[in-house]
């Protein structure tokens, strides 16, 4: 019988060998990237704390008919009820590549009708300009984070 320490060491060694087989991280050149300037106005903590940021799991994602930009997301937000959010990111993502991903959404924005569909929140993305072209990356987090986990 092995001690707990020996079992942990074996598990750590196995994990390290798997990590060693992974490709080294890609070196990214940010020298041509432009980002928007930071806001000069401060927001007080009470106002900030009213924003409800949550981890959401993408259950389904589809292009909105008659729209070139919009994707319709059906999300698990941990509440037990599906949440629909529309996002104008179709130029950057195909719907099928987002299904199953864990994203970040602000969930307490008032519902907003778009193309006849009510959007209940906003997915969070990072945006920058590179060589005059806008780039967008939907914020995706570790799949171990459960739907509904609150961000602080």
N, C-alpha and C positions, 0 to 999 in steps of 0.2 A: 504494500500500500504506500502511495506517495503522499508526502506532506502537502499541505495547501500551498506552501511556498514553491515547491517543485512544480506543482500543476500550473501555478501562475507563471512561473518562468518559462515553461514549455509553451503556454499560450502566447506569452509576449514574444518569444523567439519565432513562433509560427507567424504572428502578425507582422513582425519585422521582416521576415523573409518575403511575405506577400508584398509589403511596401517596397522592398528592394527591387522586385520584379516590375513595379510600375514605372512608367516613363518619367524622366525628370520633368519638372514643371517647365512649361513653355516660357521663354523669355519674351516679354511684351515691351515694345518700344512705345512709350507714352510721349515722346518728344514732339509729336505733331498733333497732340490732343489739346483742345480748348474746352474749358468748362465755364459755366456761368459764374459770375462773381457771387460771393456769399452775400446774403441779405445784410444790410447795415442796421435795420430795425430789429430790436429784440422782441421776443414774445415772452410773456410771463409764464411761469410754470403752471399756474392754474389753467390758463388757456391751452397750453400744450397738452396737459393731462386729460383734457376733454376728448382728445383724439384717440380712438380705439383701434390700434394696430393689432392684427391677428395673423397667425399662420393659417393658411387655407390650402386644402388639397384640391387639385384640379380633377374633377370627376369626368367632365366632358368639355370639349372645346370645339366650336364650329364657326365657320365663316357666316356672317350675317348676310342673307340674300339682299341684293341691290346695294351693297356697300363694298367698296374696295378696301376700306381701312379696318372695319370693325370685326372683332372676334367676340363671340358670345361664350362666356365661361359659366359652367355650372360647378359650384364649389361646395366643399364640405368645410364649414366654418366652426365646427364643433358644437353647434347649437342643436343639432338633430334635424334641422330643416335645411334643404338646399338653398344656396344663395346664387343669384344671377348677377354677374357683373359683365358689362360690355367694355371693351378696351380697344382703342384704335392702333393696334400694334401688328396688324396683318402684314404690313410691309417688311416686318422684321422676323416674324415667326409663322410657321404653318401650324394649324390647329393640332394635328396629330402628334407633334413633337412636345406638346405641353401637357398632354393627358398624363396624370399620375405625379406631376411635379408638385412640390410644396412651395408656395409663393407667399408674399406678404400683401395684405390688403388693409385699407382703412375701411372699417365696417359701419361707422355711424354717420356717414354722409347722408343727407336726405335722398330718397329715391329720385332718379332722373330718367325721364322717358327719352329713349334714343331709337330712332327707326321703328317706333311702335313697340319697343321692348323696354321694360323698366329695369334700369341698372341700379343695383343696390350696393354701392361702394365703389372703391377704386383700387386697382392693383398698382403696386409701387414699382417703378422702373428707374433706372439710372440712365441719364441722357448726357451726351457730350457731342462735340463736333470734331471731326478728324478730316483734315485736308478739305474743308468746306462742306463735308457731308455729315448729316446728322446720324448718329449711332444711338441705338436704344438697347438696353439689356434689362429684361424683366428680372426683378429681384427674386431669386430662387434660393432656398435654404436647404439645409440637411433634411433628408426624408425622415430622420428619426424624430423630428419635431412634430408633435401631434397637431392635428387640426384643432383650431380654437386656442392654441397657446397664445397668451397675450405678450406683446412686446412692450418693454419699458425703456 
